[in-house]
């Protein structure tokens, strides 16, 4: 996400696994960046609504549709449910 944001002029609102928001030292940075925390392995309706609100406001939304940053590009992991709703 940092490298992608560095190449785009507009700020990107990222969806991120909620467990990272629980890192006390990093939380202020994530809040400043308007990160949307999403619970992995669950249907997180609140996070989806927040993401859709950001899109309605014309914001850029950054997601990794596989649900995580992949360490190897191939084979690609399947996309998580909800990605098509955001698209």
Residue pairs with C-beta under 8 A, 6 or more apart in sequence:
1 12
1 14
1 16
1 62
4 12
4 62
5 11
5 12
5 62
8 60
10 60
11 33
11 34
11 59
11 60
12 60
12 61
12 62
13 33
13 34
13 35
13 36
13 51
13 54
13 59
13 60
13 61
13 62
14 33
14 35
14 36
14 61
14 62
14 63
15 35
15 36
15 37
15 38
15 47
15 51
15 61
15 62
15 63
16 30
16 35
16 36
16 37
16 38
17 37
17 38
17 39
17 40
17 67
17 68
18 37
18 38
18 39
18 40
18 44
18 47
19 40
20 26
20 30
20 37
21 27
21 30
21 35
21 37
30 37
34 54
36 47
36 50
36 51
36 54
37 47
38 44
38 47
38 48
39 47
40 67
43 81
43 82
48 82
48 85
48 86
51 61
51 63
51 86
52 85
52 86
54 61
55 61
55 86
61 86
63 83
63 86
64 70
65 79
65 80
65 83
66 76
66 77
66 78
66 79
66 80
67 77
67 80
68 77
70 76
70 77
